[in-house]
Amino acid sequence: MLADLRTYLQQRPTASLADIALHLGVEPDVARAMCAIWIGKGKLERFVGDKTCGGCNRCVPGSLELYRWIADGAARAAQHCASPAPQDTDASTP
């Protein structure tokens, strides 16, 4: 089921928790727990959509909780950019 989630998320830029749960045929809490596994592996990121969508209160619960798959290259690049730059040890440079 985790592989199905991975494939589903790789095929779209973002997906809501509600859409993921519907696709997998599980409750939103189960889908959230599955997403947490991929988040822990650094392959998925969670973000919350704009909660000021108009205030009609008709949004489907979970529709503002969004997930985005992080492409393998992007994840490696993000890790590389997060590492500190090597220090210049040449003492002759002012």
C-alpha positions as CSV (number, residue, x, y, z in Angstrom):
1,M,0.0,0.0,0.0
2,L,2.9,2.4,0.6
3,A,4.1,1.7,-2.9
4,D,0.6,2.6,-4.2
5,L,0.8,5.9,-2.2
6,R,4.2,6.6,-3.7
7,T,3.0,6.1,-7.2
8,Y,-0.1,8.1,-6.7
9,L,1.9,11.1,-5.3
10,Q,4.6,10.9,-8.0
11,Q,1.9,11.3,-10.6
12,R,0.6,14.7,-9.4
13,P,2.2,17.9,-8.1
14,T,0.1,17.9,-4.8
15,A,-2.6,15.9,-3.3
16,S,-4.9,16.6,-0.4
17,L,-5.3,14.2,2.5
18,A,-8.9,13.6,1.5
19,D,-7.9,12.7,-2.1
20,I,-5.2,10.3,-0.8
21,A,-7.6,8.6,1.6
22,L,-10.2,8.3,-1.2
23,H,-7.6,6.8,-3.6
24,L,-6.3,4.3,-1.1
25,G,-9.8,3.5,0.3
26,V,-8.8,4.2,3.9
27,E,-9.8,6.7,6.6
28,P,-7.9,10.0,6.6
29,D,-6.1,9.1,9.8
30,V,-4.7,5.9,8.2
31,A,-3.7,7.9,5.1
32,R,-2.0,10.5,7.3
33,A,0.0,7.8,9.1
34,M,1.1,6.3,5.8
35,C,2.2,9.8,4.7
36,A,4.2,10.2,7.9
37,I,6.2,7.1,7.0
38,W,7.3,8.8,3.7
39,I,7.8,12.1,5.4
40,G,10.2,10.3,7.8
41,K,12.1,8.9,4.9
42,G,12.5,12.4,3.4
43,K,10.4,11.6,0.3
44,L,7.2,13.6,1.1
45,E,6.4,17.0,2.5
46,R,3.2,18.1,4.2
47,F,1.9,21.6,4.1
48,V,-1.4,23.3,5.0
49,G,-3.3,25.2,2.3
50,D,-4.6,28.7,2.9
51,K,-7.1,28.5,5.7
52,T,-8.7,31.8,4.7
53,C,-10.4,30.3,1.6
54,G,-13.5,32.5,2.1
55,G,-14.8,31.4,5.5
56,C,-17.9,29.5,4.2
57,N,-16.9,26.5,6.3
58,R,-17.9,24.1,3.5
59,C,-14.4,22.8,2.9
60,V,-14.1,19.1,3.2
61,P,-12.0,18.2,6.3
62,G,-8.5,17.2,5.0
63,S,-8.9,19.2,1.8
64,L,-6.5,21.9,3.1
65,E,-3.9,19.3,4.4
66,L,-1.7,18.8,1.3
67,Y,1.2,16.6,0.5
68,R,3.9,16.9,-2.2
69,W,6.2,14.1,-3.3
70,I,9.9,15.2,-3.3
71,A,11.6,14.0,-6.5
72,D,14.7,11.9,-5.7
73,G,17.0,14.5,-7.3
74,A,15.4,17.3,-5.4
75,A,15.7,15.5,-2.1
76,R,19.4,15.0,-2.7
77,A,19.9,18.6,-3.8
78,A,18.1,19.8,-0.7
79,Q,20.3,17.7,1.5
80,H,23.4,18.9,-0.3
81,C,22.4,22.6,0.0
82,A,21.7,22.1,3.7
83,S,25.2,20.9,4.4
84,P,27.7,23.6,5.5
85,A,30.1,24.8,2.8
86,P,33.7,23.7,3.3
87,Q,35.8,26.4,5.0
88,D,38.7,27.9,3.1
89,T,41.9,26.9,5.0
90,D,44.3,28.9,2.9
91,A,45.8,31.4,5.4
92,S,47.4,33.5,2.7
93,T,44.0,34.9,1.6
94,P,43.0,38.1,3.4
